[in-house]
């Protein structure tokens, strides 16, 4: 049995930080607190005005931090102006807004001086007074250089001029602002609502404009919220300098702060942006079953061997709905379904297997870029992503840079290659209902060609897929696998010739994935026996779309590295083996298979996902060795 330190669910707070169209930057100055959420703050460079125009947009966003001590003005001004607007009109709009700020200050001053019971005079002057004097001072706003004032032109013309006149300044009263055009910027940032000790944390959202994640600088800090609840009073201690941070036990009860200085390839930087975690760090869920499996993977394999993981990590797309929360995964604690919680578990689980090759299915696009890539890269793992058409999830394959050299990466949508192989297409093209069904699927196939660094003669072609899921679609899945193997065979032969690999064992094949197909179905027979005939039951899984007279074959002698476990998917509604690591016999040998969790562990919280299982699938883990 596995105990848990969590006795209550995390509150499900959504921190929304997307900027409004009229505000090009998050608020400057101090972080503000709204309920339990902390919005980002951005530290503008003093005396810099930021002009921003995204490609394809008809708006220019202008922002500057005006500090005039003598008038007690300290305010960030944001403007959104059309590119066709005359610059003089835009400057007049800035002047009017600055005057309004002066008027507000003047009203407050008058209200303080007014006798008791007497209301301050409404309206106020259009021009600000100098402190200690009744004489108003005009608000003057201009744009230009020491030699030339920019006027009688559109904003678009003015922006074009900025590229050739770098010394253009915006002047507001006696404050001169150097213009920064399309400066690197943190457009939006968000931290997870769930942060657990002993797990990695990364921003759940980070959108950069005119900057790259690789060039930007990061900092994680920790601090205790004072009893006042005022985040401005937290004393921060820096604890990390990467995009991701391995949360420590000593962080429990503390808030984390994430800081980003956006930077482009030339080294140009933008305003530093900070955000505080909406909740303090909490203790983890106690011992997870995958940590018992880690006892078998405490060391990386030696040269000449490599460990493979295949894992459907359950995309947020399929858990973030009322149906999934109440029906599909109604047995799962709501907070344990949240991607902010689950991703901490599956990242730790995957890294603990110390694999050399990782094939993942149902990978959210943002999880790939914000969590997997930055965290895995610290473990010397590189990877690439294959989206499933327009769906926001797909396939990801990672490989250890110490073991493998990447030669090629490829990916296709299976429905887009139906007519590429006429021998199969001609047999099914007249089955209109079935063709329409398979053609509307976004099922993807991802290929990765690797070369062994230990023995450069050895090459590994890695295939990764996630086949269609519907219960009445065995025929569709079998055809998808037939097309996938046609494509794999075609690429295998091309690679063999292109790289002059004469020995059959010099180009091995590993095919990982969620095949949504039990061992009794045709896919397992096709892969392990090389052929399926027209009489397999799969062809008539849907009577209205029945496939007739079709046989499939593939030329490789393949085996299932983990055999046929009793369960690779374990939910209340369905429990079966549907995931496999197929491998080429004769080119590879299986040395060991990491034991699967017991049914007692899987059913601890009725089914999975659960507090200690981040997915409804179980990771397959096998150790391979190149054949002599």
Order of alpha helices (4+ residues) and beta strands (2+ residues): beta-beta-beta-beta-beta-beta-alpha-beta-beta-beta-alpha-beta-beta-beta-beta-beta-beta-beta-beta-beta-alpha-beta-alpha-alpha-beta-alpha-beta-beta-beta-alpha-alpha-beta-beta-alpha-beta-alpha-beta-beta-beta-beta-beta-beta-beta-alpha-beta
